[in-house]
Amino acid sequence: MSKKVVSLSLFVFQQQFGDLRAIEIAKEIGLKAVDFSTDLARFDYRNPDSVYSKGDDAVIEYFLAIKALADENNIKICMTHGRGAGFKNIPVEDEALIENARLDCLAASVLGAPVCVIHAVTTIFMGPDCPPELMHRLNFNMFSRIIPFAKQYGIKIATETFGDAVLYNCCDFFGNIHEFIKSYNDICGFEDFGSYFKICVDTGHSNKASRFNNNPEPAEVIRRLGSDVICLHLNDNDKMTDQHKIPMTGCINWDDVFDSLDEIGYDGYYNMELNLGYFGKEYVVETAEFAVKMMQNYLDRRYRQI
């Protein structure tokens, strides 16, 4: 991809306006690429009202309609966001996650998205005293069951960098960069999984994690993870709370972040995942429009696209 292009997570728009209207709003505010979320309560095969409960043909039909609207509006669905909870070591819930993740992969494929983000196992649900061996085993078992779906449907899975577990005032287990890399390498080393398993850097999460365990700042996280980073959740914060603010409005060193992305040869979309309701739900569209204009202007000036 030659021109540097902004993308935006549609999660808030999808919640507030619905899936199809979210695509239309994306066009209206000047987006050319979006991150479509299937990490919503209505995408759960256990819910009889969910399209996920209607069988694969219904899922394909539903997401083909969304892709058709995106194509009509010249919008690329550059990534999707699937399951956000991770295994909890509760068999009935973990089994349900696997089937929903399969459908997330199918949806991503139909939408033409090359990658679906799936969250790792997290301290938020497992607690701060869960044995490291169990955390690694659960994470390996979860992704080793999901990655074959990515292979089947011709997409990739990206695991997301984590931050802290607020309830316990501690770093999330996989927010620790050493544990994250160990788990990532273990999964990539199994069979051919490395071809289908990559990384999404969430700058806000990594910024929060940097106050624990001598964890690196977001730019250094990117440098350590290197070319396995194939997608982004760009957002800012005060390092203490997961604000998902517009970049340049918190304490992250954004020039260093973009320096690091250049150094690893990043050539994907510059996707923001934001709390668009930060100024009130009445202003989510205006907030998004400003964020998109600001980020595209930054990219255009940095890379001399104007």
C-alpha positions as CSV (number, residue, x, y, z in Angstrom):
1,M,0.0,0.0,0.0
2,S,1.7,3.2,-1.1
3,K,-0.5,6.0,0.2
4,K,-0.8,6.0,4.0
5,V,-4.6,5.6,4.7
6,V,-6.6,6.1,7.9
7,S,-9.1,3.5,9.1
8,L,-11.5,3.6,12.1
9,S,-13.2,1.0,14.2
10,L,-16.9,1.1,13.6
11,F,-17.8,-0.5,16.9
12,V,-19.5,2.6,18.4
13,F,-21.3,3.4,15.1
14,Q,-22.5,-0.2,14.9
15,Q,-23.8,-0.1,18.4
16,Q,-25.6,3.2,18.1
17,F,-26.8,3.2,14.4
18,G,-26.6,-0.4,13.2
19,D,-24.2,-2.2,10.8
20,L,-25.4,-0.8,7.5
21,R,-25.8,2.8,8.7
22,A,-22.3,2.5,10.2
23,I,-20.9,2.0,6.7
24,E,-22.8,5.0,5.4
25,I,-21.5,7.2,8.1
26,A,-18.0,6.1,7.5
27,K,-18.3,7.3,3.9
28,E,-19.9,10.6,5.0
29,I,-16.9,11.4,7.3
30,G,-14.3,10.7,4.6
31,L,-13.1,7.2,5.5
32,K,-11.7,4.9,2.8
33,A,-11.1,2.0,5.2
34,V,-12.8,0.6,8.3
35,D,-12.5,-2.0,11.1
36,F,-15.8,-3.8,11.3
37,S,-16.7,-5.4,14.7
38,T,-18.3,-8.8,15.3
39,D,-17.4,-8.4,19.0
40,L,-21.0,-7.4,19.8
41,A,-23.6,-9.2,21.9
42,R,-25.8,-9.7,18.9
43,F,-23.2,-11.9,17.2
44,D,-23.5,-15.0,19.3
45,Y,-24.9,-18.3,18.0
46,R,-26.5,-19.0,21.4
47,N,-28.9,-16.0,20.9
48,P,-31.8,-17.3,18.8
49,D,-32.3,-13.8,17.4
50,S,-28.7,-13.6,16.2
51,V,-27.7,-14.2,12.6
52,Y,-25.0,-16.4,14.0
53,S,-27.7,-18.8,15.1
54,K,-29.2,-19.1,11.6
55,G,-26.5,-21.2,10.0
56,D,-23.6,-20.4,7.7
57,D,-25.7,-19.5,4.7
58,A,-27.5,-16.9,6.6
59,V,-24.2,-15.5,8.0
60,I,-22.8,-15.3,4.5
61,E,-25.9,-13.6,3.1
62,Y,-25.9,-11.0,6.0
63,F,-22.2,-10.1,5.6
64,L,-22.4,-10.1,1.8
65,A,-25.0,-7.3,2.1
66,I,-22.6,-5.3,4.3
67,K,-19.7,-5.8,1.9
68,A,-21.9,-4.8,-1.1
69,L,-22.7,-1.5,0.7
70,A,-19.0,-1.0,1.6
71,D,-18.0,-1.6,-2.1
72,E,-20.7,0.8,-3.3
73,N,-19.2,3.4,-1.1
74,N,-15.6,2.6,-2.0
75,I,-14.7,1.5,1.5
76,K,-12.3,-1.3,2.3
77,I,-13.0,-3.4,5.3
78,C,-9.4,-3.8,6.2
79,M,-9.8,-5.8,9.4
80,T,-12.5,-7.1,11.7
81,H,-12.6,-7.4,15.5
82,G,-13.9,-10.8,16.7
83,R,-14.0,-12.3,20.2
84,G,-12.9,-10.0,22.9
85,A,-13.0,-12.2,26.0
86,G,-10.6,-15.1,25.6
87,F,-10.8,-18.5,27.3
88,K,-12.0,-18.4,30.9
89,N,-11.3,-22.0,31.9
90,I,-15.1,-22.5,32.0
91,P,-15.7,-25.4,29.5
92,V,-19.2,-24.4,28.4
93,E,-18.2,-20.8,27.7
94,D,-14.9,-21.7,26.1
95,E,-16.6,-24.1,23.7
96,A,-19.1,-21.4,22.8
97,L,-16.2,-19.0,22.1
98,I,-14.7,-21.4,19.6
99,E,-17.9,-21.6,17.5
100,N,-18.4,-17.9,17.7
101,A,-14.8,-17.3,16.7
102,R,-15.3,-19.7,13.7
103,L,-18.2,-17.5,12.6
104,D,-16.1,-14.4,13.2
105,C,-13.6,-15.8,10.8
106,L,-16.3,-16.6,8.2
107,A,-17.7,-13.1,8.5
108,A,-14.2,-11.6,8.0
109,S,-13.7,-13.7,4.9
110,V,-17.1,-12.7,3.4
111,L,-16.3,-9.0,4.2
112,G,-13.0,-9.3,2.4
113,A,-11.1,-8.4,5.5
114,P,-7.6,-10.1,5.5
115,V,-7.4,-10.2,9.3
116,C,-9.6,-10.8,12.4
117,V,-8.4,-9.6,15.8
118,I,-9.1,-12.0,18.7
119,H,-8.2,-11.2,22.3
120,A,-5.9,-13.5,24.3
121,V,-6.7,-15.0,27.7
122,T,-6.7,-12.2,30.2
123,T,-6.1,-11.6,33.9
124,I,-9.4,-9.6,33.8
125,F,-11.3,-12.9,33.9
126,M,-8.6,-15.3,35.2
127,G,-7.5,-13.2,38.2
128,P,-4.0,-12.0,39.2
129,D,-3.0,-15.3,40.8
130,C,-3.7,-17.7,37.9
131,P,-0.6,-19.9,37.5
132,P,1.5,-18.8,34.5
133,E,1.5,-22.3,33.1
134,L,-2.3,-22.3,33.0
135,M,-2.4,-18.9,31.3
136,H,-0.1,-20.1,28.6
137,R,-1.9,-23.4,28.2
138,L,-5.3,-21.8,27.9
139,N,-4.0,-19.3,25.4
140,F,-2.3,-21.9,23.3
141,N,-5.4,-24.2,23.3
142,M,-7.7,-21.3,22.3
143,F,-5.7,-20.0,19.4
144,S,-4.7,-23.5,18.2
145,R,-8.4,-24.2,17.8
146,I,-9.2,-20.9,16.1
147,I,-6.3,-20.6,13.7
148,P,-7.4,-23.6,11.6
149,F,-10.6,-21.6,10.9
150,A,-8.5,-18.7,9.6
151,K,-6.7,-21.1,7.3
152,Q,-10.0,-22.6,6.1
153,Y,-11.5,-19.2,5.3
154,G,-8.3,-17.6,3.9
155,I,-7.7,-14.9,6.5
156,K,-5.2,-14.3,9.4
157,I,-5.8,-14.0,13.2
158,A,-4.1,-11.2,15.0
159,T,-3.6,-11.3,18.8
160,E,-3.8,-7.9,20.5
161,T,-1.3,-6.4,22.8
162,F,-2.7,-6.0,26.3
163,G,-2.5,-3.5,29.1
164,D,-3.6,-3.8,32.7
165,A,-6.3,-5.4,34.8
166,V,-7.9,-2.4,36.5
167,L,-9.9,-4.5,39.1
168,Y,-6.6,-5.9,40.4
169,N,-4.4,-2.9,39.8
170,C,-1.8,-5.0,38.0
171,C,-0.4,-5.6,34.6
172,D,-2.5,-8.0,32.5
173,F,-0.6,-11.3,32.2
174,F,-0.2,-10.9,28.5
175,G,0.4,-7.2,28.9
176,N,3.8,-8.3,30.1
177,I,5.8,-8.1,26.9
178,H,7.9,-11.1,27.7
179,E,4.9,-13.4,28.4
180,F,3.2,-12.0,25.3
181,I,6.2,-12.8,23.1
182,K,6.6,-16.3,24.6
183,S,3.0,-17.2,24.0
184,Y,3.1,-15.8,20.5
185,N,6.2,-17.7,19.6
186,D,4.9,-20.9,21.1
187,I,1.7,-20.7,18.9
188,C,3.6,-19.7,15.8
189,G,6.0,-22.6,16.3
190,F,3.2,-25.2,16.0
191,E,2.6,-26.7,12.6
192,D,2.2,-23.9,10.1
193,F,0.4,-21.5,12.4
194,G,3.0,-18.8,12.0
195,S,1.6,-18.1,8.5
196,Y,-1.9,-17.4,9.9
197,F,-1.1,-15.8,13.3
198,K,0.0,-12.2,13.6
199,I,-0.1,-9.2,15.9
200,C,-2.3,-6.2,16.4
201,V,-0.7,-3.4,18.5
202,D,-3.1,-1.5,20.6
203,T,-1.0,1.6,21.5
204,G,-3.3,2.5,24.5
205,H,-3.1,-0.9,26.0
206,S,0.7,-1.0,25.6
207,N,0.9,2.5,27.1
208,K,-0.9,1.4,30.2
209,A,1.2,-1.7,30.5
210,S,4.4,0.4,30.4
211,R,3.9,1.4,34.1
212,F,4.4,-2.2,35.2
213,N,7.3,-4.6,35.2
214,N,9.7,-2.4,33.2
215,N,7.5,-2.9,30.2
216,P,8.4,-0.8,27.1
217,E,6.6,2.2,25.8
218,P,4.3,1.6,22.8
219,A,7.0,2.5,20.2
220,E,9.4,0.0,21.7
221,V,6.7,-2.7,21.8
222,I,6.4,-2.2,18.0
223,R,10.1,-2.5,17.5
224,R,10.3,-5.7,19.6
225,L,7.4,-7.3,17.7
226,G,8.7,-6.2,14.3
227,S,7.2,-7.3,11.0
228,D,4.7,-9.6,12.7
229,V,2.6,-6.5,13.4
230,I,0.1,-6.4,10.6
231,C,-2.7,-4.2,12.0
232,L,-3.2,-1.4,14.6
233,H,-5.5,-0.1,17.2
234,L,-4.2,3.5,17.5
235,N,-5.5,5.4,20.6
236,D,-4.1,7.5,23.4
237,N,-4.5,7.8,27.1
238,D,-3.0,9.1,30.4
239,K,-1.2,5.8,31.0
240,M,-3.6,5.1,33.9
241,T,-7.0,4.4,32.3
242,D,-8.1,2.9,29.0
243,Q,-9.5,6.1,27.6
244,H,-9.2,5.2,23.9
245,K,-8.7,8.9,23.2
246,I,-7.8,10.4,19.8
247,P,-4.0,10.2,19.2
248,M,-2.1,13.3,20.2
249,T,-4.5,14.0,23.1
250,G,-2.8,11.8,25.8
251,C,0.8,11.1,26.8
252,I,2.0,8.7,24.0
253,N,5.0,9.9,22.0
254,W,3.4,9.6,18.5
255,D,6.4,10.7,16.5
256,D,8.3,7.8,18.1
257,V,5.4,5.4,17.4
258,F,5.4,6.3,13.7
259,D,9.2,6.1,13.6
260,S,8.9,2.6,14.9
261,L,6.3,1.6,12.4
262,D,8.5,2.9,9.6
263,E,11.5,1.0,11.0
264,I,9.6,-2.4,11.0
265,G,8.3,-1.7,7.4
266,Y,4.7,-1.4,8.4
267,D,2.6,-1.0,5.3
268,G,-1.0,-1.5,6.5
269,Y,-3.8,0.8,7.4
270,Y,-3.6,3.3,10.3
271,N,-6.6,2.1,12.1
272,M,-7.9,4.0,15.2
273,E,-10.0,2.3,17.9
274,L,-11.6,5.2,19.8
275,N,-14.1,6.0,22.5
276,L,-16.2,8.1,20.2
277,G,-18.6,8.9,23.0
278,Y,-15.9,10.7,25.0
279,F,-17.7,14.0,24.5
280,G,-21.1,12.5,24.7
281,K,-23.1,10.1,22.4
282,E,-24.6,13.1,20.7
283,Y,-21.2,13.9,19.2
284,V,-19.9,10.5,18.1
285,V,-20.0,11.3,14.4
286,E,-18.4,14.7,14.9
287,T,-15.7,13.2,17.1
288,A,-15.0,10.5,14.6
289,E,-14.9,13.0,11.7
290,F,-12.4,15.2,13.6
291,A,-10.2,12.2,14.5
292,V,-10.1,11.0,10.8
293,K,-9.2,14.4,9.5
294,M,-6.5,15.0,12.1
295,M,-4.9,11.6,11.6
296,Q,-5.0,11.8,7.8
297,N,-3.5,15.3,8.0
298,Y,-0.7,13.9,10.2
299,L,0.0,11.1,7.8
300,D,-0.1,13.4,4.7
301,R,2.4,15.8,6.3
302,R,4.7,13.2,7.7
303,Y,4.9,11.2,4.4
304,R,4.6,14.3,2.2
305,Q,1.4,13.2,0.6
306,I,0.3,16.8,0.1
